[in-house]
Each structure stands twice: as C-alpha cells, then as structure tokens.
Amino acid sequence: MKKPTPLSLARISKGMTQTQLGKKLGVKQSTVSQWESNINSMSFGDIIRVCKLLGINDLNVLKEEI
C-alpha cells in the first residue's frame, strides 16, 4: 500500500472525498486523484485554492505535490 500524500491527508482530515474536493474546486475527481498520486502537478493557483479550502496555512505542506 502506498503512503498517503500530504494532500490526501489534508483532504481526509477535513472529512472530504476526492469528488467533494473536486466539486468545490471546479475540477474532476480524476484530477484530484492525479494530484494525490503525483501523476499531474498542481498549478500554483490550484495550490492556493486547495490551501484556502482545506485550511492549510503553509504552502510547503503540499510541496510533495508541486
């Protein structure tokens, strides 16, 4: 089993599914999955929106996904 990423841990800690996070961000669930699996990189704008939505104050928390 692969290690959870900071993004997946932050999302889960807020009790959100990938689908719920995607809807709030205006992206597909598959996009969130790709971010969490480090298949696709998040844009800086995506990182800012995710941090605001999940209450992350330090962008470095998501550095693994950048």
C-alpha positions in Angstrom: 0.0 0.0 0.0 1.4 3.4 -0.9 2.0 6.1 1.6 -0.7 8.9 1.7 0.4 12.2 0.4 0.1 15.5 2.3 -2.9 16.5 0.0 -4.8 13.3 0.7 -4.1 13.5 4.4 -5.4 17.1 4.5 -8.5 16.2 2.5 -9.3 13.2 4.6 -8.7 15.2 7.8 -11.5 17.6 6.6 -13.8 14.6 6.0 -13.9 15.2 2.3 -13.9 12.7 -0.6 -11.9 13.4 -3.8 -15.3 14.0 -5.5 -16.3 16.6 -2.9 -13.0 18.4 -3.1 -13.1 18.4 -6.9 -16.6 19.9 -6.9 -15.6 22.7 -4.6 -12.5 23.4 -6.7 -14.3 23.1 -10.1 -12.2 20.1 -11.2 -13.0 16.4 -11.8 -12.4 13.8 -9.2 -9.9 12.2 -11.5 -7.8 15.5 -11.4 -7.8 15.3 -7.6 -6.7 11.7 -7.8 -3.9 12.5 -10.2 -2.7 15.3 -7.8 -2.7 12.9 -4.9 -0.9 10.3 -6.9 1.6 12.8 -8.2 0.7 11.9 -11.8 -0.1 15.6 -12.6 1.4 18.6 -10.9 -0.8 21.2 -9.4 -0.6 24.8 -10.7 0.3 27.5 -8.2 -3.3 28.8 -8.4 -4.6 25.3 -7.6 -2.3 25.1 -4.7 -3.5 28.4 -3.3 -7.2 27.4 -3.7 -6.6 23.9 -2.1 -4.8 25.5 0.8 -7.6 28.0 1.4 -10.3 25.4 1.1 -8.5 22.9 3.4 -7.3 25.5 5.9 -3.6 24.9 5.1 -1.5 27.9 6.2 1.9 26.7 4.9 2.2 26.0 1.2 5.2 23.8 2.0 2.8 21.2 3.4 1.9 20.4 -0.2 5.4 20.6 -1.6 5.3 16.9 -2.4 2.5 17.6 -4.9 4.2 20.6 -6.5 
